[in-house]
Amino acid sequence: MSEQVILNENSSLGKVEIAPVVIEVIAGIATTEIKGVHATRGNFATGVAERFGLKAYGKGIKVELTEAGVVIDVFVVFDYGVAIPVVAQKVQENIRQTLKNMTALEIEEINVHVVGVQMDKDGQADDDRA
């Protein structure tokens, strides 16, 4: 992911480059804004970092720069009882709109992977059967 997304290639002022990590952070924040999303699911390292108080806004988001465009994979845990297709579509729409407003990027794909359901009743743990 060392590649950069380049905007305004022919601008007389110069070029604008956006690092993939910036896209990850924006997509992560846009995801958690949706009602019904409990959390995004990162890897072991982000879990350890959060235990030490570091907030990983891009966790659970994977950005891939392809020839066709930007592909985003979002790994989420939903709240129990929500309509998964409806919430997943809202996540896709919010990410697309937020990225378009902030970066002017057109996104090729936004794939939502539901990796768990959070059971908030009686403090039960999440169910990882996706």
Contacts in CASP RR format, 6 or more apart in sequence:
PFRMAT RR
TARGET T0000
AUTHOR 0000-0000-0000
METHOD contacts of the structure
MODEL  1
MSEQVILNENSSLGKVEIAPVVIEVIAGIATTEIKGVHATRGNFATGVAE
RFGLKAYGKGIKVELTEAGVVIDVFVVFDYGVAIPVVAQKVQENIRQTLK
NMTALEIEEINVHVVGVQMDKDGQADDDRA
1 20 0 8 1.000
1 21 0 8 1.000
1 63 0 8 1.000
1 65 0 8 1.000
3 20 0 8 1.000
3 65 0 8 1.000
4 17 0 8 1.000
4 18 0 8 1.000
4 19 0 8 1.000
4 20 0 8 1.000
5 17 0 8 1.000
5 18 0 8 1.000
5 19 0 8 1.000
5 20 0 8 1.000
5 23 0 8 1.000
5 65 0 8 1.000
5 70 0 8 1.000
5 103 0 8 1.000
5 105 0 8 1.000
6 15 0 8 1.000
6 16 0 8 1.000
6 17 0 8 1.000
6 18 0 8 1.000
7 15 0 8 1.000
7 16 0 8 1.000
7 17 0 8 1.000
7 18 0 8 1.000
7 103 0 8 1.000
7 104 0 8 1.000
7 105 0 8 1.000
8 14 0 8 1.000
8 15 0 8 1.000
8 16 0 8 1.000
9 15 0 8 1.000
18 103 0 8 1.000
18 105 0 8 1.000
20 63 0 8 1.000
20 65 0 8 1.000
21 58 0 8 1.000
21 63 0 8 1.000
22 103 0 8 1.000
23 63 0 8 1.000
23 70 0 8 1.000
23 72 0 8 1.000
23 99 0 8 1.000
23 103 0 8 1.000
23 105 0 8 1.000
24 57 0 8 1.000
24 58 0 8 1.000
24 61 0 8 1.000
24 62 0 8 1.000
24 63 0 8 1.000
25 57 0 8 1.000
25 58 0 8 1.000
26 95 0 8 1.000
26 98 0 8 1.000
26 99 0 8 1.000
26 102 0 8 1.000
26 103 0 8 1.000
27 58 0 8 1.000
27 61 0 8 1.000
27 63 0 8 1.000
27 72 0 8 1.000
27 74 0 8 1.000
27 95 0 8 1.000
27 98 0 8 1.000
27 99 0 8 1.000
27 110 0 8 1.000
28 40 0 8 1.000
28 57 0 8 1.000
28 58 0 8 1.000
28 59 0 8 1.000
28 60 0 8 1.000
28 61 0 8 1.000
28 74 0 8 1.000
28 95 0 8 1.000
29 57 0 8 1.000
29 98 0 8 1.000
30 91 0 8 1.000
30 94 0 8 1.000
30 95 0 8 1.000
30 97 0 8 1.000
30 98 0 8 1.000
30 99 0 8 1.000
31 37 0 8 1.000
31 40 0 8 1.000
31 61 0 8 1.000
31 74 0 8 1.000
31 76 0 8 1.000
31 91 0 8 1.000
31 94 0 8 1.000
31 95 0 8 1.000
32 39 0 8 1.000
32 40 0 8 1.000
33 94 0 8 1.000
34 87 0 8 1.000
34 90 0 8 1.000
34 91 0 8 1.000
34 94 0 8 1.000
35 87 0 8 1.000
36 78 0 8 1.000
36 79 0 8 1.000
36 82 0 8 1.000
36 87 0 8 1.000
37 76 0 8 1.000
37 77 0 8 1.000
37 78 0 8 1.000
37 79 0 8 1.000
37 87 0 8 1.000
37 91 0 8 1.000
38 76 0 8 1.000
38 77 0 8 1.000
38 78 0 8 1.000
38 79 0 8 1.000
38 118 0 8 1.000
38 126 0 8 1.000
39 76 0 8 1.000
39 77 0 8 1.000
39 118 0 8 1.000
40 58 0 8 1.000
40 59 0 8 1.000
40 60 0 8 1.000
40 61 0 8 1.000
40 74 0 8 1.000
40 75 0 8 1.000
40 76 0 8 1.000
40 77 0 8 1.000
41 59 0 8 1.000
41 60 0 8 1.000
41 75 0 8 1.000
41 76 0 8 1.000
41 77 0 8 1.000
41 115 0 8 1.000
41 116 0 8 1.000
42 56 0 8 1.000
42 59 0 8 1.000
42 60 0 8 1.000
42 75 0 8 1.000
43 59 0 8 1.000
43 60 0 8 1.000
46 56 0 8 1.000
46 59 0 8 1.000
46 60 0 8 1.000
47 56 0 8 1.000
47 59 0 8 1.000
49 56 0 8 1.000
50 56 0 8 1.000
50 59 0 8 1.000
60 74 0 8 1.000
60 75 0 8 1.000
60 76 0 8 1.000
61 72 0 8 1.000
61 73 0 8 1.000
61 74 0 8 1.000
61 75 0 8 1.000
62 72 0 8 1.000
62 73 0 8 1.000
62 75 0 8 1.000
63 70 0 8 1.000
63 71 0 8 1.000
63 72 0 8 1.000
64 70 0 8 1.000
64 71 0 8 1.000
64 72 0 8 1.000
64 73 0 8 1.000
65 71 0 8 1.000
66 108 0 8 1.000
68 108 0 8 1.000
69 106 0 8 1.000
69 107 0 8 1.000
69 108 0 8 1.000
70 105 0 8 1.000
70 106 0 8 1.000
70 107 0 8 1.000
70 108 0 8 1.000
71 107 0 8 1.000
71 108 0 8 1.000
71 109 0 8 1.000
71 111 0 8 1.000
72 95 0 8 1.000
72 107 0 8 1.000
72 109 0 8 1.000
72 110 0 8 1.000
72 111 0 8 1.000
73 111 0 8 1.000
73 113 0 8 1.000
74 91 0 8 1.000
74 95 0 8 1.000
74 110 0 8 1.000
74 111 0 8 1.000
74 112 0 8 1.000
74 113 0 8 1.000
75 113 0 8 1.000
75 115 0 8 1.000
76 91 0 8 1.000
76 112 0 8 1.000
76 113 0 8 1.000
76 114 0 8 1.000
76 115 0 8 1.000
76 116 0 8 1.000
77 114 0 8 1.000
77 115 0 8 1.000
77 116 0 8 1.000
77 117 0 8 1.000
77 118 0 8 1.000
77 126 0 8 1.000
78 84 0 8 1.000
78 87 0 8 1.000
78 114 0 8 1.000
78 116 0 8 1.000
78 117 0 8 1.000
78 118 0 8 1.000
79 117 0 8 1.000
79 118 0 8 1.000
79 120 0 8 1.000
80 117 0 8 1.000
80 118 0 8 1.000
80 119 0 8 1.000
80 120 0 8 1.000
80 121 0 8 1.000
81 117 0 8 1.000
84 114 0 8 1.000
88 112 0 8 1.000
88 114 0 8 1.000
91 110 0 8 1.000
91 112 0 8 1.000
92 110 0 8 1.000
92 112 0 8 1.000
95 107 0 8 1.000
95 110 0 8 1.000
96 107 0 8 1.000
96 110 0 8 1.000
99 105 0 8 1.000
99 107 0 8 1.000
100 106 0 8 1.000
100 107 0 8 1.000
113 130 0 8 1.000
114 130 0 8 1.000
115 128 0 8 1.000
115 130 0 8 1.000
116 126 0 8 1.000
116 127 0 8 1.000
116 128 0 8 1.000
116 129 0 8 1.000
116 130 0 8 1.000
117 126 0 8 1.000
117 127 0 8 1.000
118 126 0 8 1.000
119 125 0 8 1.000
119 126 0 8 1.000
119 127 0 8 1.000
END
